[in-house]
Amino acid sequence: MVKINGVAVDLAGKNIDEMLVIQGFFKGSVAVEKNEEIVPKATYAETILKDGDVVEVVSFVGGG
């Protein structure tokens, strides 16, 4: 199990790109942190999630 934004989900073995699609996020407007480290967008496809990982996904919101 992987914890994403505080919710445990069964996504171990998936990469960050796959996780974003499954969870309904748009890759272009988010930042991803895995185990308290920012994951560069260029490495999303090669960053594999493992049991026990803690992931935070933050969406950018415009406004003024």
Phi and psi restraints in degrees (value plus and minus 20) as a CYANA .aco file:
   2 VAL   PHI    -139.4   -99.4
   2 VAL   PSI     117.7   157.7
   3 LYS   PHI    -116.2   -76.2
   3 LYS   PSI      98.4   138.4
   4 ILE   PHI    -137.1   -97.1
   4 ILE   PSI      96.9   136.9
   5 ASN   PHI      29.5    69.5
   5 ASN   PSI      21.6    61.6
   6 GLY   PHI      66.2   106.2
   6 GLY   PSI     -20.9    19.1
   7 VAL   PHI    -134.9   -94.9
   7 VAL   PSI     107.0   147.0
   8 ALA   PHI     -96.1   -56.1
   8 ALA   PSI     106.4   146.4
   9 VAL   PHI    -154.7  -114.7
   9 VAL   PSI     135.4   175.4
  10 ASP   PHI    -111.0   -71.0
  10 ASP   PSI      58.2    98.2
  11 LEU   PHI    -144.8  -104.8
  11 LEU   PSI      -5.3    34.7
  12 ALA   PHI     -80.3   -40.3
  12 ALA   PSI     116.7   156.7
  13 GLY   PHI      75.7   115.7
  13 GLY   PSI     -34.3     5.7
  14 LYS   PHI    -108.3   -68.3
  14 LYS   PSI     136.4   176.4
  15 ASN   PHI    -113.2   -73.2
  15 ASN   PSI     153.4   193.4
  16 ILE   PHI     -81.4   -41.4
  16 ILE   PSI     -61.5   -21.5
  17 ASP   PHI     -76.2   -36.2
  17 ASP   PSI     -68.9   -28.9
  18 GLU   PHI     -82.3   -42.3
  18 GLU   PSI     -62.8   -22.8
  19 MET   PHI     -80.6   -40.6
  19 MET   PSI     -62.5   -22.5
  20 LEU   PHI     -82.6   -42.6
  20 LEU   PSI     -62.7   -22.7
  21 VAL   PHI     -84.2   -44.2
  21 VAL   PSI     -68.1   -28.1
  22 ILE   PHI     -80.2   -40.2
  22 ILE   PSI     -59.1   -19.1
  23 GLN   PHI    -104.8   -64.8
  23 GLN   PSI     -25.5    14.5
  24 GLY   PHI      64.6   104.6
  24 GLY   PSI       1.5    41.5
  25 PHE   PHI    -111.6   -71.6
  25 PHE   PSI     132.6   172.6
  26 PHE   PHI    -118.6   -78.6
  26 PHE   PSI      96.9   136.9
  27 LYS   PHI     -73.4   -33.4
  27 LYS   PSI     -55.6   -15.6
  28 GLY   PHI     -90.2   -50.2
  28 GLY   PSI     -36.2     3.8
  29 SER   PHI    -143.7  -103.7
  29 SER   PSI       9.1    49.1
  30 VAL   PHI    -153.4  -113.4
  30 VAL   PSI     140.6   180.6
  31 ALA   PHI    -141.4  -101.4
  31 ALA   PSI     121.7   161.7
  32 VAL   PHI    -140.7  -100.7
  32 VAL   PSI     113.0   153.0
  33 GLU   PHI    -139.2   -99.2
  33 GLU   PSI     110.4   150.4
  34 LYS   PHI    -141.7  -101.7
  34 LYS   PSI     101.6   141.6
  35 ASN   PHI      31.4    71.4
  35 ASN   PSI      26.8    66.8
  36 GLU   PHI      48.6    88.6
  36 GLU   PSI      -0.1    39.9
  37 GLU   PHI    -148.0  -108.0
  37 GLU   PSI     114.0   154.0
  38 ILE   PHI     -85.3   -45.3
  38 ILE   PSI     114.9   154.9
  39 VAL   PHI    -119.7   -79.7
  39 VAL   PSI      99.0   139.0
  40 PRO   PHI     -83.1   -43.1
  40 PRO   PSI     119.2   159.2
  41 LYS   PHI     -74.5   -34.5
  41 LYS   PSI     -55.3   -15.3
  42 ALA   PHI     -84.6   -44.6
  42 ALA   PSI     -35.5     4.5
  43 THR   PHI    -129.0   -89.0
  43 THR   PSI     -14.0    26.0
  44 TYR   PHI     -75.3   -35.3
  44 TYR   PSI     -63.3   -23.3
  45 ALA   PHI     -88.9   -48.9
  45 ALA   PSI     -44.8    -4.8
  46 GLU   PHI    -123.6   -83.6
  46 GLU   PSI     -21.9    18.1
  47 THR   PHI    -112.8   -72.8
  47 THR   PSI      85.4   125.4
  48 ILE   PHI    -110.9   -70.9
  48 ILE   PSI     114.1   154.1
  49 LEU   PHI    -101.8   -61.8
  49 LEU   PSI     120.2   160.2
  50 LYS   PHI    -142.0  -102.0
  50 LYS   PSI     138.6   178.6
  51 ASP   PHI     -72.2   -32.2
  51 ASP   PSI     113.4   153.4
  52 GLY   PHI      71.4   111.4
  52 GLY   PSI     -29.3    10.7
  53 ASP   PHI     -84.4   -44.4
  53 ASP   PSI     125.9   165.9
  54 VAL   PHI    -136.4   -96.4
  54 VAL   PSI     100.0   140.0
  55 VAL   PHI    -139.2   -99.2
  55 VAL   PSI     115.7   155.7
  56 GLU   PHI    -138.5   -98.5
  56 GLU   PSI     109.4   149.4
  57 VAL   PHI    -135.8   -95.8
  57 VAL   PSI     103.4   143.4
  58 VAL   PHI    -135.1   -95.1
  58 VAL   PSI     105.5   145.5
  59 SER   PHI    -113.0   -73.0
  59 SER   PSI     120.2   160.2
  60 PHE   PHI    -103.8   -63.8
  60 PHE   PSI     117.1   157.1
  61 VAL   PHI    -146.6  -106.6
  61 VAL   PSI     108.4   148.4
  62 GLY   PHI    -106.9   -66.9
  62 GLY   PSI     141.9   181.9
  63 GLY   PHI     152.5   192.5
  63 GLY   PSI    -197.3  -157.3
